Amino acid sequence: MLEGPDPAEVLLAFACNNHVDHMIVGARGSGGVRRYLGSVSTAIVAEATCSVTVIRAIAASDNNDAEV
């Protein structure tokens, strides 16, 4: 288990120390620029030295449109 006061910093340090070449992170997004990415995923995308894929969940209102 990884621990630290800043989740992005801990994940970035782990990736660097373990020579990670691709990170996959989730995003909730809660407003502003972070509407599309959360604060942790925003920091990881900005600071990672490897490729980063961000997966965003479908919003509840969008989910209703997806039903057929």
C-alpha positions in Angstrom: 0.0 0.0 0.0 1.2 3.5 -0.8 0.8 6.3 1.7 1.4 10.0 1.8 -0.3 13.3 2.2 -0.4 14.0 -1.6 -1.7 11.0 -3.6 -0.4 12.3 -6.9 3.1 12.8 -5.5 3.1 9.3 -4.0 2.0 7.7 -7.3 4.5 9.8 -9.4 7.3 8.7 -7.0 6.3 5.1 -7.2 6.2 5.3 -11.0 9.7 6.9 -11.2 11.2 4.5 -8.7 9.8 1.4 -10.4 10.5 2.6 -14.0 6.8 2.6 -14.9 6.2 3.3 -18.6 2.5 3.8 -18.6 0.0 4.9 -15.9 -3.8 4.5 -16.1 -5.7 6.7 -13.7 -9.4 7.4 -13.1 -10.9 10.9 -12.9 -14.1 12.2 -11.3 -13.8 15.8 -12.2 -15.5 18.3 -9.9 -15.4 21.7 -11.6 -13.4 24.2 -13.6 -10.5 22.7 -15.5 -10.9 19.8 -13.2 -14.4 19.2 -14.6 -12.8 16.7 -17.0 -10.0 15.6 -14.8 -9.7 15.4 -11.0 -6.9 17.2 -9.1 -4.9 14.0 -8.7 -5.2 13.0 -12.4 -4.4 16.6 -13.4 -1.2 16.5 -11.4 -0.2 13.1 -12.8 -0.8 14.1 -16.4 1.2 17.4 -15.9 4.2 15.8 -14.1 4.5 12.2 -15.2 7.5 11.2 -17.2 5.7 8.3 -18.8 2.5 7.9 -20.8 -0.7 8.5 -18.9 -4.2 7.3 -19.8 -7.1 8.9 -18.0 -10.4 7.0 -17.7 -13.5 9.1 -16.8 -16.7 7.5 -15.7 -19.9 8.3 -17.5 -21.9 10.9 -15.6 -25.3 9.8 -14.3 -27.2 12.1 -16.7 -25.0 10.8 -19.6 -25.7 7.3 -18.6 -29.4 7.7 -19.2 -28.8 8.8 -22.8 -26.7 5.6 -23.4 -29.6 3.3 -22.7 -31.4 1.9 -25.8 
